[in-house]
Amino acid sequence: MANVILDKTKRGWWKSAVFYELYPKSFQDSTGSGVGDLRGILSRLDYLETLGIDAIWLCPVCASPQVDNGYDISDFCAIDPLFGTMADMEELIAEGKKRGIGILMDLTLNHSSNQHRWFREARKSRDNPYHDYYVWRDGGADTPPNDMRAVFGGSAWEYVPEVGQWYFHQFAPEQPDLNWDNPALRQELYKVLRFWVRKGVAGFRLDVIDQIAKDPDRGITINGPRLDEFLREMSREALSGEGLVTVGEAWGADVQRARRYSAPDGSELSMVFQFEHIGLDQQPGREKWDLAPLSLPKLKECVRRWQQGLYGVGWNSLFFNNHDLPRIVSRWGSDGEYRVVSAKMLATMLYGLQGTPYIYQGEELGMTNIRLKLEQYQDLEIHNLYRERTAQGYDPRDVMESIWARGRDNARTPMQWTAGENAGFTTGTPWLPVNENYREINAEAALADPDSVFHYYRRLIALRKTMDVFRDGWFALLCPEDERVFAYTRETQEGHLLVVCNFTGEHAPFVCPEAFRNARALIANYPDTEQGILRPYEAKMLYYGA
């Protein structure tokens, strides 16, 4: 199966591409420190080339105190020594290009670290030219400007006695929000983007980019009134290079907003991460920790609305996993008896859609969630949640169940390379425990097994690169009320695709549409097919046409 290398100088190359999200801290350690690094990534590029991906979304490697695992950046144009050097980064970009793999930098343009030189200057006095790079409000030392809460818990305001003001932070207190209303601040950030473009990156993943136009006086943190203005200016001044791709994390996006953010003219972004589908298995109006069963009809309707709503007028990112989300095979599949077939089923459902798929490291192996003791978790969100909810009277056992199901460290356990010590991730003590199932679930075993989840992903990636129906086909949902089967078609004038997925561990009836009775099977997660019935987590793609 030869890899198809896409020409990344062509506009819209990413519409046929598959991206791979890589969490450097947990991917591969080359020094024995227990923390992954850039040279570790370099040593695994051949593995990624074999998989067939076109670009790496590289989670933050810029200089950082690591309060929020690198999403608190203290220097946007420097590499954190934890991960290596700028020379290592330049080598990674160059070696990736040799294999047809671009690098997307992950940047936090909504906030910086409180250790950034801008903020160290900003807190010295109100007259300091950097003071207005951040969001400040007056108020007494014991009275925050308002009652807004931070995402990680607690007040969204922090008092600085030196200036007698409060600064705004949507995340940790160590992550002060940047003031995009200040033109000088915006120009500084555009310089950062141009710096990395000159280094040769293929583009950017922009963290919580829909929060840059905040208005805390009115309680607005997302989709602020100047957001489109800021995105257009950023695109015009810093992202006009041929072939550059930008994906914006937009938790607050709906279909109408996403059409503007990802319009085909590229005036704002290339595509968005929207998260509506990810919130369908939590209690309505509650937090992600408040669990609820997934309603398959609701998932299907959500997908239909986004697929049809962006068709021809925008572009979506396709994902089930990332560094902030639990492992999808444990969430919506089966991480026990049907782990392999359910992992393949979920991939089949996703990869038949229009958009750019993102694999999160280990997803291609069917890696699963982990259950740790509270003290073993590293994520500050987990510890803040436990402290707040137990103080509110929640049963600690229920809180731990939520953490085991939804905690971000589920996605951050070390990559499972081999059945050897520490799964081949490190010769030292891993920064986060390795999942104990690494002896059965690892890359070495997957590469040797032609029927593995890994090789199934390879086949899906190859199909997407060689068949226009995946990029251009119109989406139509079948059996919308069926609570077990997710089925849909993608149609162009030349090609007709049917995707059928059983989302349960039970047999489910499904009558194939007449037009597809003699269609050929492109891919399936069972070696044979049965007419009229789908086996547990069975999935297949059928096709007829040119």
MIGUGU-855269 format. One record per residue (C-alpha): residue number from 0; residue in three letters; x, y, z. Coordinates in steps of 0.25 Angstrom, whole numbers, plus 5000, padded with zeros to 4 digits. Layout:
N
> num;residu;xx;yy;zz
> NUM;ALA;X;Y;Z
...
This chain:
546
> num;residu;xx;yy;zz
> 0;MET;5000;5000;5000
> 1;ALA;5008;5012;4995
> 2;ASN;5006;5025;5002
> 3;VAL;5000;5037;4994
> 4;ILE;5008;5050;4997
> 5;LEU;5000;5062;4996
> 6;ASP;5005;5075;4990
> 7;LYS;5005;5085;5002
> 8;THR;5007;5097;4993
> 9;LYS;4993;5095;4987
> 10;ARG;4982;5103;4993
> 11;GLY;4972;5093;5000
> 12;TRP;4982;5081;5000
> 13;TRP;4977;5078;5014
> 14;LYS;4963;5074;5009
> 15;SER;4969;5061;5005
> 16;ALA;4978;5060;5017
> 17;VAL;4979;5053;5030
> 18;PHE;4985;5059;5042
> 19;TYR;4992;5053;5054
> 20;GLU;4991;5060;5068
> 21;LEU;5004;5057;5075
> 22;TYR;5005;5060;5090
> 23;PRO;5020;5062;5092
> 24;LYS;5021;5059;5107
> 25;SER;5015;5045;5105
> 26;PHE;5020;5041;5091
> 27;GLN;5034;5037;5092
> 28;ASP;5045;5040;5102
> 29;SER;5060;5039;5096
> 30;THR;5067;5043;5109
> 31;GLY;5062;5035;5120
> 32;SER;5056;5047;5127
> 33;GLY;5042;5040;5127
> 34;VAL;5037;5052;5118
> 35;GLY;5035;5051;5103
> 36;ASP;5043;5060;5094
> 37;LEU;5046;5065;5080
> 38;ARG;5057;5055;5077
> 39;GLY;5048;5044;5082
> 40;ILE;5038;5049;5071
> 41;LEU;5049;5049;5061
> 42;SER;5052;5035;5064
> 43;ARG;5037;5031;5061
> 44;LEU;5035;5039;5048
> 45;ASP;5036;5026;5040
> 46;TYR;5025;5020;5048
> 47;LEU;5016;5032;5044
> 48;GLU;5020;5031;5030
> 49;THR;5016;5016;5030
> 50;LEU;5002;5020;5035
> 51;GLY;5001;5030;5024
> 52;ILE;4998;5043;5031
> 53;ASP;5000;5057;5024
> 54;ALA;5003;5066;5036
> 55;ILE;5006;5066;5051
> 56;TRP;4998;5075;5060
> 57;LEU;5009;5077;5070
> 58;CYS;5004;5081;5084
> 59;PRO;5011;5092;5090
> 60;VAL;5026;5091;5091
> 61;CYS;5029;5106;5093
> 62;ALA;5036;5110;5106
> 63;SER;5027;5109;5118
> 64;PRO;5026;5107;5133
> 65;GLN;5017;5095;5130
> 66;VAL;5006;5099;5139
> 67;ASP;4996;5094;5129
> 68;ASN;5005;5084;5121
> 69;GLY;5011;5095;5111
> 70;TYR;4998;5103;5109
> 71;ASP;5004;5114;5118
> 72;ILE;5015;5119;5108
> 73;SER;5026;5128;5114
> 74;ASP;5033;5130;5100
> 75;PHE;5025;5128;5087
> 76;CYS;5038;5127;5079
> 77;ALA;5046;5118;5088
> 78;ILE;5046;5103;5090
> 79;ASP;5045;5098;5104
> 80;PRO;5058;5091;5109
> 81;LEU;5048;5080;5114
> 82;PHE;5046;5076;5099
> 83;GLY;5060;5080;5093
> 84;THR;5065;5091;5085
> 85;MET;5062;5100;5073
> 86;ALA;5071;5092;5065
> 87;ASP;5063;5079;5068
> 88;MET;5051;5086;5064
> 89;GLU;5057;5091;5051
> 90;GLU;5061;5076;5048
> 91;LEU;5047;5071;5051
> 92;ILE;5041;5081;5041
> 93;ALA;5052;5077;5031
> 94;GLU;5051;5062;5033
> 95;GLY;5036;5063;5033
> 96;LYS;5036;5069;5019
> 97;LYS;5045;5058;5014
> 98;ARG;5034;5049;5017
> 99;GLY;5022;5057;5012
> 100;ILE;5018;5061;5027
> 101;GLY;5016;5076;5030
> 102;ILE;5017;5081;5045
> 103;LEU;5005;5089;5051
> 104;MET;5010;5098;5063
> 105;ASP;5000;5099;5074
> 106;LEU;4999;5113;5079
> 107;THR;4991;5119;5091
> 108;LEU;4988;5133;5085
> 109;ASN;4977;5135;5095
> 110;HIS;4987;5136;5107
> 111;SER;5001;5134;5112
> 112;SER;5008;5129;5124
> 113;ASN;5010;5139;5135
> 114;GLN;5025;5137;5134
> 115;HIS;5024;5143;5120
> 116;ARG;5033;5156;5119
> 117;TRP;5021;5163;5115
> 118;PHE;5013;5160;5127
> 119;ARG;5025;5162;5136
> 120;GLU;5026;5176;5131
> 121;ALA;5011;5178;5131
> 122;ARG;5009;5176;5146
> 123;LYS;5020;5186;5149
> 124;SER;5011;5198;5147
> 125;ARG;4999;5203;5140
> 126;ASP;5008;5212;5132
> 127;ASN;5016;5201;5127
> 128;PRO;5014;5200;5111
> 129;TYR;5012;5185;5113
> 130;HIS;5001;5187;5124
> 131;ASP;4990;5188;5113
> 132;TYR;4995;5175;5107
> 133;TYR;4986;5168;5117
> 134;VAL;4972;5170;5122
> 135;TRP;4971;5178;5135
> 136;ARG;4960;5183;5144
> 137;ASP;4960;5192;5156
> 138;GLY;4954;5187;5169
> 139;GLY;4957;5185;5184
> 140;ALA;4967;5175;5188
> 141;ASP;4955;5166;5194
> 142;THR;4945;5169;5183
> 143;PRO;4947;5163;5169
> 144;PRO;4941;5172;5157
> 145;ASN;4930;5161;5155
> 146;ASP;4927;5147;5159
> 147;MET;4932;5140;5146
> 148;ARG;4938;5126;5148
> 149;ALA;4950;5120;5142
> 150;VAL;4950;5108;5133
> 151;PHE;4959;5101;5143
> 152;GLY;4951;5105;5155
> 153;GLY;4951;5117;5164
> 154;SER;4950;5132;5161
> 155;ALA;4954;5137;5147
> 156;TRP;4961;5149;5154
> 157;GLU;4974;5150;5161
> 158;TYR;4978;5162;5169
> 159;VAL;4992;5169;5167
> 160;PRO;4995;5178;5179
> 161;GLU;5006;5185;5171
> 162;VAL;4996;5192;5162
> 163;GLY;4983;5191;5170
> 164;GLN;4976;5183;5159
> 165;TRP;4971;5170;5156
> 166;TYR;4975;5162;5143
> 167;PHE;4966;5153;5136
> 168;HIS;4969;5138;5133
> 169;GLN;4959;5128;5127
> 170;PHE;4968;5117;5131
> 171;ALA;4978;5116;5142
> 172;PRO;4983;5128;5150
> 173;GLU;4997;5126;5143
> 174;GLN;4990;5128;5129
> 175;PRO;4986;5143;5128
> 176;ASP;4977;5146;5116
> 177;LEU;4983;5155;5105
> 178;ASN;4976;5168;5102
> 179;TRP;4973;5167;5087
> 180;ASP;4967;5180;5087
> 181;ASN;4981;5186;5087
> 182;PRO;4986;5187;5073
> 183;ALA;5001;5186;5078
> 184;LEU;4998;5173;5085
> 185;ARG;4992;5167;5072
> 186;GLN;5004;5172;5064
> 187;GLU;5013;5164;5074
> 188;LEU;5005;5152;5072
> 189;TYR;5006;5153;5057
> 190;LYS;5021;5154;5058
> 191;VAL;5020;5141;5065
> 192;LEU;5012;5134;5054
> 193;ARG;5022;5139;5043
> 194;PHE;5034;5134;5051
> 195;TRP;5029;5120;5051
> 196;VAL;5024;5121;5036
> 197;ARG;5039;5125;5033
> 198;LYS;5043;5113;5040
> 199;GLY;5035;5104;5030
> 200;VAL;5023;5100;5038
> 201;ALA;5011;5095;5030
> 202;GLY;5001;5103;5038
> 203;PHE;4995;5105;5052
> 204;ARG;4985;5099;5062
> 205;LEU;4980;5111;5070
> 206;ASP;4976;5108;5084
> 207;VAL;4962;5114;5088
> 208;ILE;4963;5124;5077
> 209;ASP;4948;5127;5079
> 210;GLN;4951;5134;5092
> 211;ILE;4961;5145;5088
> 212;ALA;4950;5155;5086
> 213;LYS;4945;5154;5100
> 214;ASP;4937;5164;5108
> 215;PRO;4938;5161;5123
> 216;ASP;4930;5173;5127
> 217;ARG;4918;5167;5119
> 218;GLY;4922;5152;5123
> 219;ILE;4925;5149;5109
> 220;THR;4937;5139;5107
> 221;ILE;4934;5133;5094
> 222;ASN;4929;5138;5080
> 223;GLY;4931;5153;5084
> 224;PRO;4927;5164;5075
> 225;ARG;4941;5166;5069
> 226;LEU;4944;5152;5067
> 227;ASP;4942;5151;5052
> 228;GLU;4950;5165;5050
> 229;PHE;4962;5159;5058
> 230;LEU;4962;5146;5050
> 231;ARG;4962;5153;5037
> 232;GLU;4973;5163;5041
> 233;MET;4981;5151;5046
> 234;SER;4979;5143;5033
> 235;ARG;4982;5155;5024
> 236;GLU;4995;5160;5032
> 237;ALA;5001;5147;5036
> 238;LEU;4995;5135;5029
> 239;SER;4994;5138;5015
> 240;GLY;5006;5128;5011
> 241;GLU;5002;5118;5000
> 242;GLY;4997;5105;5005
> 243;LEU;4997;5109;5020
> 244;VAL;4986;5102;5028
> 245;THR;4980;5108;5041
> 246;VAL;4970;5100;5050
> 247;GLY;4963;5108;5061
> 248;GLU;4958;5101;5074
> 249;ALA;4944;5107;5075
> 250;TRP;4936;5101;5087
> 251;GLY;4925;5112;5085
> 252;ALA;4924;5110;5070
> 253;ASP;4910;5107;5063
> 254;VAL;4908;5104;5048
> 255;GLN;4906;5118;5045
> 256;ARG;4918;5123;5052
> 257;ALA;4927;5112;5046
> 258;ARG;4923;5116;5032
> 259;ARG;4929;5129;5034
> 260;TYR;4942;5124;5042
> 261;SER;4944;5113;5031
> 262;ALA;4939;5120;5018
> 263;PRO;4945;5115;5005
> 264;ASP;4952;5128;5002
> 265;GLY;4961;5126;5014
> 266;SER;4958;5140;5020
> 267;GLU;4958;5135;5034
> 268;LEU;4962;5120;5036
> 269;SER;4964;5107;5028
> 270;MET;4955;5099;5038
> 271;VAL;4950;5098;5052
> 272;PHE;4949;5089;5063
> 273;GLN;4935;5089;5068
> 274;PHE;4930;5081;5080
> 275;GLU;4915;5079;5079
> 276;HIS;4916;5064;5077
> 277;ILE;4925;5062;5089
> 278;GLY;4915;5068;5099
> 279;LEU;4904;5058;5095
> 280;ASP;4907;5048;5106
> 281;GLN;4907;5058;5118
> 282;GLN;4894;5063;5125
> 283;PRO;4888;5075;5118
> 284;GLY;4892;5088;5124
> 285;ARG;4903;5081;5133
> 286;GLU;4918;5079;5132
> 287;LYS;4925;5068;5125
> 288;TRP;4927;5061;5138
> 289;ASP;4912;5059;5139
> 290;LEU;4910;5046;5131
> 291;ALA;4899;5042;5122
> 292;PRO;4897;5031;5112
> 293;LEU;4899;5034;5098
> 294;SER;4887;5036;5089
> 295;LEU;4890;5031;5075
> 296;PRO;4879;5038;5068
> 297;LYS;4884;5051;5075
> 298;LEU;4898;5048;5070
> 299;LYS;4893;5045;5056
> 300;GLU;4885;5058;5055
> 301;CYS;4897;5066;5060
> 302;VAL;4906;5060;5050
> 303;ARG;4895;5062;5039
> 304;ARG;4894;5077;5042
> 305;TRP;4909;5080;5042
> 306;GLN;4911;5071;5029
> 307;GLN;4900;5078;5021
> 308;GLY;4901;5092;5028
> 309;LEU;4916;5093;5024
> 310;TYR;4915;5087;5010
> 311;GLY;4921;5096;5000
> 312;VAL;4922;5108;5010
> 313;GLY;4932;5103;5020
> 314;TRP;4940;5092;5025
> 315;ASN;4940;5083;5038
> 316;SER;4950;5075;5046
> 317;LEU;4947;5061;5049
> 318;PHE;4951;5055;5062
> 319;PHE;4946;5047;5074
> 320;ASN;4959;5048;5082
> 321;ASN;4969;5059;5086
> 322;HIS;4978;5062;5098
> 323;ASP;4966;5068;5106
> 324;LEU;4957;5056;5103
> 325;PRO;4956;5042;5108
> 326;ARG;4959;5030;5099
> 327;ILE;4947;5028;5089
> 328;VAL;4948;5013;5089
> 329;SER;4945;5013;5104
> 330;ARG;4935;5024;5103
> 331;TRP;4926;5020;5091
> 332;GLY;4932;5007;5087
> 333;SER;4936;4995;5095
> 334;ASP;4949;4994;5102
> 335;GLY;4947;4979;5106
> 336;GLU;4943;4968;5097
> 337;TYR;4940;4976;5085
> 338;ARG;4951;4986;5086
> 339;VAL;4957;4984;5072
> 340;VAL;4944;4983;5064
> 341;SER;4938;4995;5072
> 342;ALA;4951;5004;5069
> 343;LYS;4950;5000;5055
> 344;MET;4935;5003;5054
> 345;LEU;4937;5017;5060
> 346;ALA;4948;5020;5050
> 347;THR;4939;5016;5039
> 348;MET;4928;5025;5043
> 349;LEU;4937;5037;5044
> 350;TYR;4945;5035;5032
> 351;GLY;4933;5034;5023
> 352;LEU;4930;5048;5026
> 353;GLN;4934;5061;5019
> 354;GLY;4945;5069;5026
> 355;THR;4959;5066;5031
> 356;PRO;4961;5055;5040
> 357;TYR;4970;5056;5052
> 358;ILE;4976;5043;5059
> 359;TYR;4980;5045;5073
> 360;GLN;4993;5038;5077
> 361;GLY;4990;5023;5081
> 362;GLU;4976;5024;5075
> 363;GLU;4981;5016;5063
> 364;LEU;4985;5005;5073
> 365;GLY;4971;5005;5080
> 366;MET;4978;5010;5093
> 367;THR;4968;5011;5105
> 368;ASN;4965;5020;5117
> 369;ILE;4973;5017;5130
> 370;ARG;4968;5016;5144
> 371;LEU;4978;5023;5154
> 372;LYS;4978;5027;5168
> 373;LEU;4975;5042;5170
> 374;GLU;4989;5045;5175
> 375;GLN;4995;5038;5162
> 376;TYR;4988;5048;5153
> 377;GLN;4996;5060;5148
> 378;ASP;4985;5069;5142
> 379;LEU;4981;5081;5150
> 380;GLU;4967;5081;5145
> 381;ILE;4965;5067;5151
> 382;HIS;4970;5071;5165
> 383;ASN;4962;5084;5165
> 384;LEU;4949;5076;5161
> 385;TYR;4952;5066;5172
> 386;ARG;4954;5077;5183
> 387;GLU;4942;5086;5179
> 388;ARG;4932;5074;5177
> 389;THR;4936;5067;5190
> 390;ALA;4935;5081;5197
> 391;GLN;4921;5082;5191
> 392;GLY;4917;5069;5197
> 393;TYR;4918;5059;5185
> 394;ASP;4921;5045;5188
> 395;PRO;4936;5043;5186
> 396;ARG;4934;5030;5179
> 397;ASP;4924;5037;5169
> 398;VAL;4935;5048;5166
> 399;MET;4945;5037;5163
> 400;GLU;4936;5030;5154
> 401;SER;4934;5043;5146
> 402;ILE;4949;5045;5146
> 403;TRP;4952;5031;5141
> 404;ALA;4942;5034;5130
> 405;ARG;4945;5048;5126
> 406;GLY;4958;5052;5132
> 407;ARG;4968;5058;5122
> 408;ASP;4980;5049;5127
> 409;ASN;4973;5038;5120
> 410;ALA;4978;5043;5107
> 411;ARG;4992;5047;5112
> 412;THR;4997;5033;5117
> 413;PRO;5010;5030;5110
> 414;MET;5009;5024;5096
> 415;GLN;5010;5009;5096
> 416;TRP;5021;5005;5086
> 417;THR;5025;4991;5091
> 418;ALA;5022;4980;5101
> 419;GLY;5035;4983;5108
> 420;GLU;5038;4992;5120
> 421;ASN;5029;5005;5121
> 422;ALA;5024;5001;5107
> 423;GLY;5036;5005;5100
> 424;PHE;5033;5020;5104
> 425;THR;5045;5023;5113
> 426;THR;5056;5016;5120
> 427;GLY;5053;5025;5132
> 428;THR;5041;5027;5141
> 429;PRO;5030;5032;5132
> 430;TRP;5024;5045;5136
> 431;LEU;5010;5039;5136
> 432;PRO;5007;5024;5138
> 433;VAL;5007;5015;5126
> 434;ASN;4993;5008;5124
> 435;GLU;4995;4994;5129
> 436;ASN;4989;4987;5116
> 437;TYR;5002;4992;5108
> 438;ARG;5006;4977;5107
> 439;GLU;4994;4974;5098
> 440;ILE;4992;4988;5092
> 441;ASN;5005;4993;5086
> 442;ALA;5010;4998;5072
> 443;GLU;5020;4987;5071
> 444;ALA;5009;4976;5071
> 445;ALA;5000;4985;5063
> 446;LEU;5010;4986;5052
> 447;ALA;5012;4971;5051
> 448;ASP;4997;4968;5051
> 449;PRO;4991;4971;5037
> 450;ASP;4977;4971;5043
> 451;SER;4981;4981;5054
> 452;VAL;4974;4995;5057
> 453;PHE;4987;5001;5051
> 454;HIS;4986;4995;5038
> 455;TYR;4971;4998;5037
> 456;TYR;4974;5012;5039
> 457;ARG;4985;5011;5028
> 458;ARG;4974;5006;5018
> 459;LEU;4964;5017;5022
> 460;ILE;4975;5028;5020
> 461;ALA;4978;5022;5006
> 462;LEU;4964;5022;5002
> 463;ARG;4962;5037;5006
> 464;LYS;4974;5041;4998
> 465;THR;4970;5034;4985
> 466;MET;4955;5035;4984
> 467;ASP;4948;5048;4982
> 468;VAL;4935;5044;4988
> 469;PHE;4941;5046;5002
> 470;ARG;4945;5060;4999
> 471;ASP;4933;5064;4990
> 472;GLY;4921;5055;4993
> 473;TRP;4908;5061;4998
> 474;PHE;4904;5055;5012
> 475;ALA;4890;5048;5014
> 476;LEU;4886;5041;5027
> 477;LEU;4879;5028;5027
> 478;CYS;4870;5022;5038
> 479;PRO;4871;5035;5047
> 480;GLU;4863;5029;5058
> 481;ASP;4870;5015;5059
> 482;GLU;4876;5014;5072
> 483;ARG;4887;5004;5068
> 484;VAL;4891;5007;5054
> 485;PHE;4898;5019;5048
> 486;ALA;4897;5019;5033
> 487;TYR;4899;5029;5023
> 488;THR;4902;5032;5008
> 489;ARG;4912;5041;5001
> 490;GLU;4909;5044;4987
> 491;THR;4915;5051;4975
> 492;GLN;4911;5050;4960
> 493;GLU;4922;5039;4958
> 494;GLY;4923;5032;4972
> 495;HIS;4913;5027;4982
> 496;LEU;4917;5022;4996
> 497;LEU;4909;5015;5007
> 498;VAL;4915;5015;5021
> 499;VAL;4908;5006;5031
> 500;CYS;4912;5005;5046
> 501;ASN;4906;4997;5058
> 502;PHE;4908;5005;5070
> 503;THR;4905;4994;5080
> 504;GLY;4910;4980;5085
> 505;GLU;4897;4973;5080
> 506;HIS;4893;4969;5066
> 507;ALA;4885;4979;5059
> 508;PRO;4876;4978;5046
> 509;PHE;4879;4986;5034
> 510;VAL;4873;4986;5020
> 511;CYS;4883;4990;5010
> 512;PRO;4878;5001;5000
> 513;GLU;4874;4995;4987
> 514;ALA;4885;5003;4979
> 515;PHE;4896;4997;4987
> 516;ARG;4892;4983;4986
> 517;ASN;4903;4980;4976
> 518;ALA;4913;4990;4981
> 519;ARG;4927;4986;4985
> 520;ALA;4932;4986;4999
> 521;LEU;4943;4997;5001
> 522;ILE;4946;4993;5015
> 523;ALA;4939;4985;5026
> 524;ASN;4943;4981;5040
> 525;TYR;4938;4967;5039
> 526;PRO;4945;4957;5029
> 527;ASP;4931;4953;5023
> 528;THR;4917;4960;5022
> 529;GLU;4903;4955;5026
> 530;GLN;4891;4960;5018
> 531;GLY;4881;4967;5027
> 532;ILE;4888;4967;5040
> 533;LEU;4900;4974;5046
> 534;ARG;4908;4967;5056
> 535;PRO;4913;4974;5069
> 536;TYR;4920;4987;5065
> 537;GLU;4921;4983;5051
> 538;ALA;4924;4994;5040
> 539;LYS;4926;4994;5025
> 540;MET;4927;5004;5014
> 541;LEU;4921;5000;5000
> 542;TYR;4923;5007;4987
> 543;TYR;4919;5008;4973
> 544;GLY;4922;5017;4962
> 545;ALA;4935;5022;4954
